[in-house]
Amino acid sequence: MKKVLLLGVGNILMTDEGVGIHIIKEIEKRADKQVEYDILDGGTGGFNLIYELIEYDIVIIVDAIIDNNKPGTLSVREPKYSEDFPDMLSAHDFGLKAMIDSLIFMGKLPKIYILTISVSNINEMNITLSDGLKKSFARNVKLVEYFTALIIRYKSENVNYKYRNKRYFNSLIFNYLIFSKFPSSDKKLFTSYF
């Protein structure tokens, strides 16, 4: 089975910029000891993570992004090069991009997925999330957990063939989203990546 890392990055002292860290900490609290992936608080990212990342086949990064979406909106990206990375938050964006370039140069770049959460409040010094992000927090924790589980099952070399059938796999996603009371728009997060 491929080694998978769930990596939260951000600055928890800057209100919503730390949402990636808050999410992985919540998942870490809830995760059972037999979880099939590692969880790491990457802080503000950068070169200090390079030796961690080369140990993994797949890295799922959870981070905040300032964009035109409603705060709390979760988006999935699959960058192949550092210039494909979205403009996240300037405090750690440069370090992550430079690290990706270094991993490419070394020939050790793992498969990377970025789960970004739209934010608007990063200028206030506070270790708690804004009210807008608190409302979507539980939902985003579940989406990150589920996306990670799907990556492990679908991208694994040892996975049962039926999971590689896109129609069957998408029906599993659809059923999960319906029975979990997620809005149907969340289905789009997953179907384009499997």
Secondary structure as GFF3:
##gff-version 3
##sequence-region A 1 194
A	DSSP	beta_strand	4	8	.	.	.	ID=ss1
A	DSSP	three_ten_helix	15	18	.	.	.	ID=ss2
A	DSSP	alpha_helix	19	30	.	.	.	ID=ss3
A	DSSP	beta_strand	38	41	.	.	.	ID=ss4
A	DSSP	three_ten_helix	47	49	.	.	.	ID=ss5
A	DSSP	alpha_helix	50	53	.	.	.	ID=ss6
A	DSSP	beta_strand	58	65	.	.	.	ID=ss7
A	DSSP	beta_strand	74	77	.	.	.	ID=ss8
A	DSSP	three_ten_helix	82	84	.	.	.	ID=ss9
A	DSSP	alpha_helix	90	106	.	.	.	ID=ss10
A	DSSP	beta_strand	111	118	.	.	.	ID=ss11
A	DSSP	alpha_helix	131	155	.	.	.	ID=ss12
A	DSSP	three_ten_helix	161	164	.	.	.	ID=ss13
A	DSSP	alpha_helix	166	179	.	.	.	ID=ss14
A	DSSP	three_ten_helix	184	186	.	.	.	ID=ss15
A	DSSP	alpha_helix	187	191	.	.	.	ID=ss16
###
